[in-house]
Amino acid sequence: MENKIAVLSREVANRIAAGEVVERPASILKELLENAIDAGADELCVDLEQGGCKSIRVVDNGRGIAAGEIGLAFHRHATSKMQSVDDIFHIVTYGFRGEALPSIASVARIEMTTRSRGSLSGCRIVLDGGEIESQQDIGCPEGTAVKVTHIFDHVPARKKFLKSVAAEQGACMEVLVRIALNRPDIRLVVTSNGREVLRVPHTAELSERLALILGEDTAGNMMPIAGRRGDVRLSGFISRPDYSRANTKGYYFFINGRFVRDGLISHAVMTGYRRVIPEKRCPVLVFFLETPPEDVDVNVHPAKTEVRFRNPRDIYDCVVEAIVAKLAAVPGGERGLYGKQPEQMETSYHRRVEEALKRYTLVMGGNRPTYGDREERRQGSSLLNLWCDSVVRQGEETIPDNPSADSPRFSILDYLGQVGATYLIFSGGDKLVVMDQHAAHERILFEKIRSAAQKRTDFQQALLVPEVLSLSPAEYEQFIQSRDILAEAGIDIEPFGGNSLVLKAVPGPLANLSPKQFLPDLIDEVLAGGKTVSSAALKEKLFAVMACKGAVKANHILAADEVKSLCAAMDATPFNATCPHGRPIYLIYHQTDLEKLFKRT
């Protein structure tokens, strides 16, 4: 068959264009909310069914659409927000392309009722698959109400890629959280399946909203921040150094009021925090960056979540300087966090700036003091003997004595010492063995928790005083939707009003840990995974995260008796060559390997 160039049909072109804008129900919700805000609404009511997979309804009190223009609103590239090419470089609204409504209409069914301010009557229009079914005058309040149903019925291939209801609702809640953080002047009410899940009143300051939106625990660990560099102004909140998460989901960047994901700003954040939080941990922060509209290009991504800066160095410097200044003002910060080597810090800083700017150009066209380190070391060391001895005592009753075939017998090796307060060194005959203490303890705890869960013996331990956790709306929904899986993994939770949960029991080996040390990471690393894994695999991931949080950490000095307990437990633990995440637990260097290293062969 000869391939000939031909113009695509209107239907196919619209579906392709819609795929760039409408990825999932949360994309539809985002576009509808932004349209409402651009229309001057200060009250928004949102109703979701089945996490937005079945229907989404948004009601606002904005200016509405005149009856004579409602049909135009569903024509591609029809907009009231731009008139000339120059307007592209002075964007001050959320939407401007005129693609949202026609894109949504081409993949779903839309019912819109609207009445412009001052009009005697409103108008109702219904579209299905991009085609108008009916349009009529109707009596209704001022503002606009949009209901979207039969989502992706016209593109079943896209519907197959939707995640679980819990995951899709979590994505919708994240969109709502961004709106609520960015616009404290807007009243927001959200219901899901007839149940109110979020109510945020008008507030004068963002600080009044943080607890409602991010949860009291997170809000209580955040500090205000401000900075300026040239025409760039920064305001917002950052978390204290001893409060961090496993990933960057706690990053909320707003450029001139628009939420964005930006690698340059993320790099600047980690540069500012690099000496005060552990590796592979990320802070929680809400940043509002203001810059002249002509200095930022918001038209580089269909969903407008990525931008390009004219002066990226000013953005980078403003973020880093503000973070460093704030952290240095924390009690003991100047001495305990940043040390007394400003020359070294300045050299390292400029090196990281150049690295970040090079990455930005390509993409767009040791010794670290740690908060709580001493206390964590004391707690981890005191618990290590208890947990490892428990494995050895229970023997075959809990964990079968079935170590890997090639695994050395650690209890008969000669312990030589510890390197970097992380690696344990042993000798035995003609070999040298190096063990990662965290990875070893992690595997021991993982097998203990998994075996106890399977046999339901000595599995759960009730907390003497149940702990109340205040979460963000999205986190709360993820916990509730995963409640049964969590119960099978040994975590007993119950709703406690609002977005709070009460934790009543945890797996036995974690009873001595504060729930705030591991529950946030359960959300970030496990519960947000949607339906991509089975329930059995999900439990395994839960066990792995819990074992990681409970295991002795790197940079902890172990006493000789603790090393002895760890070795005995390793000998009684199956699959002890790797940790639950697949990293090696130990390395063996035979005499021949050493001779090659020293060039004796």
BELSULCOR-V701520 format. One record per backbone hydrogen bond with DSSP energy under -0.5 kcal/mol. CO is the residue of the C=O (numbers start at 1). NH is the residue of the N-H. E is the energy in kcal/mol with one decimal. If there is no record, write none. Layout:
co:CO nh:NH e:E
co:CO nh:NH e:E
//
This chain:
co:2 nh:4 e:-0.7
co:9 nh:13 e:-2.6
co:10 nh:14 e:-2.3
co:11 nh:15 e:-2.0
co:12 nh:16 e:-2.3
co:13 nh:17 e:-2.5
co:14 nh:18 e:-2.5
co:15 nh:19 e:-1.6
co:16 nh:20 e:-0.8
co:17 nh:20 e:-0.9
co:17 nh:21 e:-0.9
co:18 nh:21 e:-0.5
co:18 nh:22 e:-3.6
co:21 nh:23 e:-0.8
co:24 nh:27 e:-1.4
co:24 nh:28 e:-1.2
co:25 nh:29 e:-2.3
co:26 nh:30 e:-2.4
co:27 nh:31 e:-2.1
co:28 nh:32 e:-2.3
co:29 nh:33 e:-2.5
co:30 nh:34 e:-2.4
co:31 nh:35 e:-2.1
co:32 nh:36 e:-2.0
co:33 nh:37 e:-2.3
co:34 nh:38 e:-2.6
co:35 nh:39 e:-1.2
co:36 nh:41 e:-2.0
co:37 nh:40 e:-2.0
co:39 nh:63 e:-2.3
co:42 nh:187 e:-2.9
co:43 nh:61 e:-0.9
co:44 nh:189 e:-2.2
co:45 nh:59 e:-2.6
co:46 nh:191 e:-2.6
co:47 nh:57 e:-2.2
co:48 nh:193 e:-2.8
co:49 nh:52 e:-0.9
co:49 nh:54 e:-1.9
co:49 nh:55 e:-1.1
co:50 nh:53 e:-1.9
co:54 nh:150 e:-0.7
co:55 nh:49 e:-2.0
co:56 nh:148 e:-3.2
co:57 nh:47 e:-2.5
co:58 nh:146 e:-2.7
co:59 nh:45 e:-2.5
co:60 nh:144 e:-0.8
co:63 nh:117 e:-1.4
co:66 nh:69 e:-1.9
co:66 nh:70 e:-0.9
co:67 nh:70 e:-0.6
co:69 nh:73 e:-1.4
co:71 nh:74 e:-1.3
co:72 nh:75 e:-2.2
co:75 nh:78 e:-1.6
co:77 nh:79 e:-0.6
co:84 nh:87 e:-0.9
co:85 nh:88 e:-1.6
co:86 nh:89 e:-1.3
co:87 nh:90 e:-1.7
co:88 nh:91 e:-0.6
co:98 nh:77 e:-1.6
co:98 nh:78 e:-0.8
co:99 nh:103 e:-2.1
co:100 nh:104 e:-2.5
co:101 nh:105 e:-2.7
co:102 nh:106 e:-1.5
co:103 nh:107 e:-0.6
co:104 nh:107 e:-1.2
co:104 nh:108 e:-0.8
co:105 nh:130 e:-1.4
co:107 nh:152 e:-2.1
co:107 nh:154 e:-0.6
co:108 nh:129 e:-1.8
co:109 nh:149 e:-2.5
co:110 nh:127 e:-2.5
co:111 nh:147 e:-2.5
co:112 nh:125 e:-2.5
co:113 nh:145 e:-2.9
co:114 nh:123 e:-2.6
co:115 nh:143 e:-2.4
co:116 nh:119 e:-1.8
co:122 nh:138 e:-1.9
co:123 nh:114 e:-2.4
co:124 nh:136 e:-2.4
co:125 nh:112 e:-2.8
co:126 nh:133 e:-3.1
co:126 nh:134 e:-1.3
co:127 nh:110 e:-2.7
co:128 nh:131 e:-1.5
co:131 nh:128 e:-2.4
co:134 nh:126 e:-2.5
co:136 nh:124 e:-3.1
co:138 nh:122 e:-2.9
co:143 nh:115 e:-2.3
co:144 nh:60 e:-2.7
co:145 nh:113 e:-2.7
co:146 nh:58 e:-2.5
co:147 nh:111 e:-2.3
co:147 nh:149 e:-0.5
co:148 nh:56 e:-2.1
co:149 nh:109 e:-2.8
co:150 nh:153 e:-1.8
co:152 nh:155 e:-0.8
co:155 nh:158 e:-1.3
co:155 nh:159 e:-1.4
co:156 nh:160 e:-1.5
co:158 nh:161 e:-1.2
co:159 nh:162 e:-1.5
co:164 nh:168 e:-2.6
co:165 nh:169 e:-2.6
co:166 nh:170 e:-2.2
co:167 nh:171 e:-1.9
co:168 nh:172 e:-2.1
co:169 nh:173 e:-2.7
co:170 nh:174 e:-1.8
co:171 nh:175 e:-1.7
co:172 nh:176 e:-2.0
co:173 nh:177 e:-2.5
co:174 nh:178 e:-2.0
co:175 nh:179 e:-1.9
co:176 nh:180 e:-2.7
co:177 nh:181 e:-2.4
co:178 nh:182 e:-2.1
co:179 nh:183 e:-2.1
co:183 nh:186 e:-1.8
co:184 nh:203 e:-2.8
co:187 nh:44 e:-2.8
co:188 nh:200 e:-3.2
co:189 nh:46 e:-2.9
co:190 nh:197 e:-2.4
co:190 nh:198 e:-1.7
co:191 nh:48 e:-2.5
co:192 nh:195 e:-1.9
co:195 nh:192 e:-3.3
co:198 nh:190 e:-3.1
co:199 nh:201 e:-0.5
co:200 nh:188 e:-2.6
co:205 nh:208 e:-0.8
co:206 nh:209 e:-2.0
co:206 nh:210 e:-1.4
co:207 nh:211 e:-0.5
co:209 nh:213 e:-2.3
co:210 nh:214 e:-3.0
co:210 nh:215 e:-0.7
co:211 nh:215 e:-0.9
co:213 nh:473 e:-0.7
co:215 nh:219 e:-2.6
co:216 nh:220 e:-2.4
co:218 nh:221 e:-1.5
co:219 nh:222 e:-1.5
co:221 nh:240 e:-2.7
co:223 nh:238 e:-2.6
co:225 nh:236 e:-1.2
co:227 nh:234 e:-3.0
co:229 nh:232 e:-2.3
co:232 nh:229 e:-2.7
co:233 nh:290 e:-2.7
co:234 nh:227 e:-2.3
co:235 nh:288 e:-2.9
co:236 nh:225 e:-2.5
co:237 nh:286 e:-2.8
co:238 nh:223 e:-3.4
co:240 nh:243 e:-2.0
co:245 nh:282 e:-2.9
co:247 nh:250 e:-0.5
co:248 nh:251 e:-1.8
co:250 nh:252 e:-0.6
co:250 nh:285 e:-2.4
co:252 nh:287 e:-3.2
co:253 nh:260 e:-2.3
co:254 nh:256 e:-0.6
co:254 nh:289 e:-3.1
co:255 nh:258 e:-1.9
co:258 nh:255 e:-2.9
co:260 nh:253 e:-0.6
co:262 nh:266 e:-2.1
co:263 nh:267 e:-2.4
co:264 nh:268 e:-2.1
co:265 nh:269 e:-2.3
co:266 nh:270 e:-2.0
co:267 nh:271 e:-1.9
co:268 nh:272 e:-2.2
co:269 nh:273 e:-1.8
co:270 nh:274 e:-0.9
co:273 nh:276 e:-2.5
co:273 nh:277 e:-1.2
co:276 nh:371 e:-0.7
co:278 nh:281 e:-1.2
co:282 nh:245 e:-3.2
co:284 nh:239 e:-1.6
co:285 nh:252 e:-1.9
co:286 nh:237 e:-2.1
co:287 nh:254 e:-2.1
co:287 nh:289 e:-0.5
co:288 nh:235 e:-1.6
co:288 nh:290 e:-0.5
co:289 nh:256 e:-3.0
co:290 nh:233 e:-2.2
co:292 nh:295 e:-2.4
co:293 nh:296 e:-1.4
co:295 nh:310 e:-2.6
co:296 nh:298 e:-0.7
co:297 nh:308 e:-1.6
co:301 nh:304 e:-1.6
co:305 nh:261 e:-3.3
co:306 nh:300 e:-0.6
co:308 nh:297 e:-3.1
co:311 nh:314 e:-0.7
co:311 nh:315 e:-1.2
co:312 nh:316 e:-2.6
co:313 nh:317 e:-3.0
co:314 nh:318 e:-2.3
co:315 nh:319 e:-2.1
co:316 nh:320 e:-2.4
co:317 nh:321 e:-2.7
co:318 nh:322 e:-1.9
co:319 nh:323 e:-2.2
co:320 nh:324 e:-2.8
co:321 nh:325 e:-2.2
co:322 nh:326 e:-1.9
co:323 nh:327 e:-2.8
co:324 nh:328 e:-2.3
co:325 nh:329 e:-0.9
co:326 nh:329 e:-0.5
co:327 nh:330 e:-1.1
co:328 nh:334 e:-0.9
co:330 nh:333 e:-3.6
co:332 nh:336 e:-3.2
co:333 nh:337 e:-2.6
co:333 nh:338 e:-1.4
co:335 nh:339 e:-0.7
co:338 nh:341 e:-0.7
co:341 nh:345 e:-2.3
co:342 nh:346 e:-2.6
co:343 nh:347 e:-2.2
co:344 nh:348 e:-2.6
co:345 nh:349 e:-2.4
co:346 nh:350 e:-2.4
co:347 nh:351 e:-1.9
co:348 nh:352 e:-2.2
co:349 nh:353 e:-2.3
co:350 nh:354 e:-2.3
co:351 nh:355 e:-2.0
co:352 nh:356 e:-2.5
co:353 nh:357 e:-2.7
co:354 nh:358 e:-2.2
co:355 nh:359 e:-2.1
co:356 nh:360 e:-2.5
co:357 nh:361 e:-2.4
co:358 nh:362 e:-2.2
co:359 nh:363 e:-2.8
co:360 nh:364 e:-2.9
co:361 nh:365 e:-0.9
co:366 nh:368 e:-0.7
co:367 nh:369 e:-0.6
co:370 nh:373 e:-1.8
co:372 nh:376 e:-2.7
co:373 nh:377 e:-2.3
co:374 nh:378 e:-2.0
co:375 nh:379 e:-2.4
co:376 nh:380 e:-3.1
co:377 nh:381 e:-2.3
co:378 nh:382 e:-1.8
co:379 nh:383 e:-1.6
co:380 nh:384 e:-1.5
co:381 nh:385 e:-0.9
co:382 nh:386 e:-0.6
co:383 nh:387 e:-2.5
co:384 nh:388 e:-2.6
co:385 nh:389 e:-2.7
co:386 nh:390 e:-1.5
co:387 nh:391 e:-1.5
co:388 nh:392 e:-1.9
co:389 nh:393 e:-2.8
co:390 nh:394 e:-2.2
co:391 nh:395 e:-1.5
co:394 nh:397 e:-2.4
co:395 nh:398 e:-1.1
co:395 nh:399 e:-1.9
co:400 nh:402 e:-2.3
co:402 nh:575 e:-0.6
co:404 nh:407 e:-1.4
co:408 nh:410 e:-1.1
co:409 nh:412 e:-1.3
co:410 nh:413 e:-1.2
co:413 nh:415 e:-0.6
co:414 nh:427 e:-2.2
co:417 nh:425 e:-3.0
co:419 nh:422 e:-1.8
co:419 nh:423 e:-2.4
co:421 nh:555 e:-0.6
co:421 nh:556 e:-1.6
co:422 nh:437 e:-2.2
co:423 nh:419 e:-3.0
co:424 nh:435 e:-2.8
co:425 nh:416 e:-3.0
co:425 nh:417 e:-1.2
co:426 nh:433 e:-2.6
co:427 nh:414 e:-3.0
co:428 nh:431 e:-1.2
co:430 nh:591 e:-1.6
co:431 nh:428 e:-2.1
co:432 nh:589 e:-3.2
co:433 nh:426 e:-2.8
co:434 nh:587 e:-2.4
co:435 nh:424 e:-2.8
co:435 nh:437 e:-0.7
co:436 nh:440 e:-2.4
co:437 nh:441 e:-2.2
co:438 nh:442 e:-2.3
co:439 nh:443 e:-2.1
co:440 nh:444 e:-2.0
co:441 nh:445 e:-2.5
co:442 nh:446 e:-2.5
co:443 nh:447 e:-2.4
co:444 nh:448 e:-1.9
co:445 nh:449 e:-2.9
co:446 nh:450 e:-2.7
co:447 nh:451 e:-2.4
co:448 nh:452 e:-2.2
co:449 nh:453 e:-2.3
co:450 nh:454 e:-2.0
co:451 nh:455 e:-2.1
co:452 nh:456 e:-1.5
co:452 nh:457 e:-1.1
co:459 nh:508 e:-3.4
co:461 nh:506 e:-1.8
co:467 nh:503 e:-3.3
co:469 nh:471 e:-0.6
co:469 nh:501 e:-2.4
co:470 nh:217 e:-0.8
co:472 nh:476 e:-2.7
co:473 nh:477 e:-2.2
co:474 nh:478 e:-1.9
co:475 nh:479 e:-2.2
co:476 nh:480 e:-2.5
co:477 nh:481 e:-2.6
co:478 nh:482 e:-1.3
co:480 nh:483 e:-1.4
co:482 nh:486 e:-2.5
co:483 nh:487 e:-2.1
co:484 nh:488 e:-1.9
co:485 nh:489 e:-1.3
co:486 nh:491 e:-3.0
co:487 nh:490 e:-1.4
co:490 nh:492 e:-0.6
co:491 nh:493 e:-0.7
co:492 nh:504 e:-2.9
co:492 nh:505 e:-1.1
co:494 nh:502 e:-2.8
co:497 nh:500 e:-1.7
co:499 nh:471 e:-2.3
co:500 nh:496 e:-2.5
co:501 nh:469 e:-3.1
co:501 nh:503 e:-0.5
co:502 nh:494 e:-1.6
co:502 nh:504 e:-0.6
co:503 nh:467 e:-1.7
co:504 nh:463 e:-2.6
co:505 nh:492 e:-2.2
co:506 nh:461 e:-2.7
co:507 nh:510 e:-2.2
co:508 nh:511 e:-1.8
co:510 nh:513 e:-1.8
co:514 nh:517 e:-2.7
co:515 nh:518 e:-1.2
co:515 nh:519 e:-2.9
co:518 nh:522 e:-1.4
co:519 nh:523 e:-1.5
co:520 nh:524 e:-2.0
co:521 nh:525 e:-2.9
co:522 nh:526 e:-1.6
co:522 nh:527 e:-2.4
co:523 nh:528 e:-1.2
co:526 nh:529 e:-1.8
co:527 nh:530 e:-0.7
co:529 nh:532 e:-1.1
co:534 nh:538 e:-2.4
co:535 nh:539 e:-2.2
co:536 nh:540 e:-1.9
co:537 nh:541 e:-2.1
co:538 nh:542 e:-2.3
co:539 nh:543 e:-2.8
co:540 nh:544 e:-2.3
co:541 nh:545 e:-2.4
co:542 nh:546 e:-2.5
co:543 nh:547 e:-2.6
co:544 nh:548 e:-2.2
co:545 nh:549 e:-2.3
co:546 nh:550 e:-1.9
co:547 nh:551 e:-1.5
co:553 nh:556 e:-0.6
co:559 nh:563 e:-2.0
co:560 nh:564 e:-2.1
co:561 nh:565 e:-2.0
co:562 nh:566 e:-2.2
co:563 nh:567 e:-2.3
co:564 nh:568 e:-2.2
co:565 nh:569 e:-2.2
co:566 nh:570 e:-2.2
co:567 nh:571 e:-2.0
co:568 nh:572 e:-0.8
co:569 nh:572 e:-0.5
co:570 nh:573 e:-1.4
co:573 nh:576 e:-0.5
co:575 nh:578 e:-0.9
co:577 nh:585 e:-2.5
co:577 nh:586 e:-0.6
co:579 nh:582 e:-2.4
co:583 nh:579 e:-2.7
co:585 nh:436 e:-3.1
co:587 nh:434 e:-2.6
co:588 nh:590 e:-0.6
co:589 nh:432 e:-2.8
co:590 nh:594 e:-2.1
co:591 nh:595 e:-2.4
co:592 nh:596 e:-1.8
co:593 nh:597 e:-2.1
co:594 nh:598 e:-2.2
co:595 nh:600 e:-3.6
co:595 nh:601 e:-0.6
co:596 nh:599 e:-1.1
//
